[in-house]
Amino acid sequence: MKLLPYLILAYITLGIQSGLGVLWNSSGVMPNLVLLVVIFIASHASRDAALLGCFCLGLMQDLLSQQPLGVYALAYGFVGLIIVGAGHNFARTNPLIQMGTALVCGIVVLFILLINQRFVPAAPALQLSPDSFVPAIRPPVWPLISGVFLTSLLAPLVLWPLHKMKRYFAFDRRRW
Amino acid sequence: MPFIRFNQIFWLLMALAFTSAFILPRFSATENIGTKASAQVRGLFAPISFPLHRLGTWTYSALFADAVADHRPDDQLRNENDYLRTELVRLTRQLEELLALNSDRELLGDLRAYCTPMAVVGSDSGNRQTLVLRPALTGRLRDGLPVICPSGLVGRLDRLGAGSGAQVRLITDPGFRLEAGFRRFVDGGDGKTKVVALASTPQLVEGLGDGRMVIRNMTDRQVKEVGLQKGDWVVLNDRDYERDLQGLKVGVITAIGLRSDAPYYARIELKPMQNLNLLREVMVFDQQ
């Protein structure tokens, strides 16, 4: 896989995810376009390149978010492992397969985010006085859950044009 | 053999990511690592995120903003505008007179003289509540500076990068904490409107995400004694903020209930005066 097209794709996707964050945060629904790019990379690139590419995409998304560094890197690393390990040709343009893959991967990412929020809350519990105690605060869960479903619905729209552009990435046909 | 070496490297990276995401934050160490790194790269995405952010705010305002339900005649609206402008001038003057009476404080002056305007180019790419500001010469700016807008307090500067964009952590971001007091506009009885301070001690306001904040450390009895109700203003009353910002609007109470985990304690929900995610420009306040 060529590095420059990968970096350009990552730059554009992360810029879109950040720029359109106003819609996500205002409407309460948060799709994850970066996850779709992760699925594209993992389903086309060779094993080593796919795993490293997915991990680095997550790392870049961590840098643009208030999340602790490493959350999305870990999540997308597992997504890459799942897709690479499944051994199926997810490059097929069947929309249902693409939606199903995005749904499963989205659930994996959601699971890791929820575990992280459980152990690393946004703000720890506070004992303000002997009689006053406020519990820890964690980000709301519903935008993440709704985002998983919206991301899976958007999967065919994003993965199909990426599939048409796969020749620019010079993926290694010998994947395994 | 190469297969084994890459596997080791990959799992080492995953272990580092796990450590950074789950273990180091408990010792507040990751914030330093991630802060320095992200502050340097965030502004690089401005060419993409800025136009999309503007498109997003326009789209949201056009499609999802609350529909105007006011169908009163135009002359009635004009009369109300004139009345509100008169009240605004009078209240501003009342505020200036009250501040002048306090010998320990200087006159408020124009807050804009201490502010640096900065354009908003993006939002948080995850599920947190932050704004990304356009890269600028940040020689005078530093982490922790308050960020305000005409409708009140927005948040604090966070993760400032040299030559790169700054990030504003919004007051609605989960875990953002500040202390605030309560205010209510009442009829003074002589045709004038006056501001009444409710409750003498400041209360802890916490961000919940999703554009909301909450106060959870007041007992139900305290709420009843103070007489809090929906529509009361919540204003900044926090010693960690500059003196000139005290009294700045934080939000308005939208709901008062009881905490499910502590029935004797109240759960007061509030939201900012406007949707902070739709801001196009903010003012970074620096009094130095």
Interface residues (C-beta under 8 A of the other chain):
Chain A: Y11 I12 L14 G15 I16 Q17 S18 G19 L20 G21 V22 L23 W24 N25 S26 S27 G28 M30 V34 D48 L51 L52 F55 G58 L59 M60 Q61 D62 L63 L64 S65 Q66 Q67 P68 L69 G70 V71 Y72 A73 L74 G77 L113 I115 N116 F119 V120 P121 A122 A123 L126 L128 S132 F133 V134 P135 I137 R138 P139 P140 W142 P143 L144 G147
Chain B: F6 F10 L13 M14 L16 A17 F18 T19 S20 A21 F22 L24 P25 R26 T30 E31 I33 G34 A37 S38 V41 R42 L44 F45 P47 I48 S49 F50 P51 L52 H53 L55 G56 T57 T59 Y60 F64 V121 G122 S123 D124 S125 G126 N127 R128 Q129 T130 V132 D158 Q167 R169 D173 P174 G175 F176 R177 L204 E206 G207 L208 G209 D210 G211 R216 N217 D261 A262 N275 N277 L278
